[in-house]
Amino acid sequence: MPTFGIEEEVFITEPQRPTLRSFYYLARLLAKNPRFYYTHSAHNFARGSDVKQGVMGGVEISADMNEDADALVDDFAKRRADLASVTNGLIVPVGHLFDYQANTNTCAIHVHVGGVADKKRLYGNLAHFLPVLALFTINSPFAASEYFGQSYRMANSWAIGAIRGDWEYRFQDLIHSKRLGTVELRVSDPCWDLGRIRWLLRAIKAIAELDETLDAGIERYNSLRDRMCREGLLDEIGDLVDELKNLVDFPVELLRRTASDELRAVCDSEGIVGAYSALDNGYRNGVFEPRPVPFGKRSGTAEGLLGFVGYFVPRLPYYAWKGLVE
């Protein structure tokens, strides 16, 4: 029977950009439940020249694998609540920060599928529907304070890309994870809306339970990918939308008006910090509306150092093991 897992990376801004204080929040999260969050949390840094825009990247939490997609999302909501309870900054689930242009500093949702006998068939069937699956949470409308389209992250992130011939090559939209032995969907942007994430998981579950082998359509996907990043739902994938809707009766309006569209509208009216506060409110309370931000700019260096000692140092053995197996 298929099993499903989810990882989500989010930025924590103070209020407009991340600081090293993110480590402090991770240390508090680890202290809250050491046994679980030792292996179910992580952090990211910018790389190379992107460090000039800001060193700190997103933080990551994940939920345990589950046979029930809806139960997985319910458990994931509890993990989100844990992160929110230890975090004073704005939790910003978005693929790329609006005033950055940094392809090494991005955030994502990764969905894992295990417990299937024929992983190659699962991989191909997920690839078949990839032009639709990517749209459920697509959510990265800005770069360098300019509107980009549906997802700057999907178009430019170093960590993903068009599908290649080697399914274990890590930096592409869909892979076979050597470390976990799962098929991993890496293309999706993070999104505050658990309803969108729930439909994404339901769709993946329906695909994982198919007994037939579909045409992977990798050339088709790769040829459409750049336009999808800019435009979102394309006329050329109408047949795939209908085909997936026959498997799971999801609201097509989720694809027509994307999370990225909704976020752009808020940013246009409220500015960057207003949009980030709406994302934080949505993440914490399920209400996608801006609210007052009570703090000004703070470096967070002192708390960041405390967090580094309390989070990064204890997990060094885990980092070493993970690096070896990946």
PyMOL commands that set and color helices and strands:
alter all, ss='L'
color gray80, all
select helices_A, chain A and resi 21-32+34-37+48-53+69-85+119-128+130-133+152-156+194-208+218-231+235-247+253-256+259-285+301-325
alter helices_A, ss='H'
color red, helices_A
select strands_A, chain A and resi 3-13+41-45+56-62+90-92+109-114+142-143+146-147+174-176+183-185
alter strands_A, ss='S'
color yellow, strands_A
deselect
rebuild
show_as cartoon
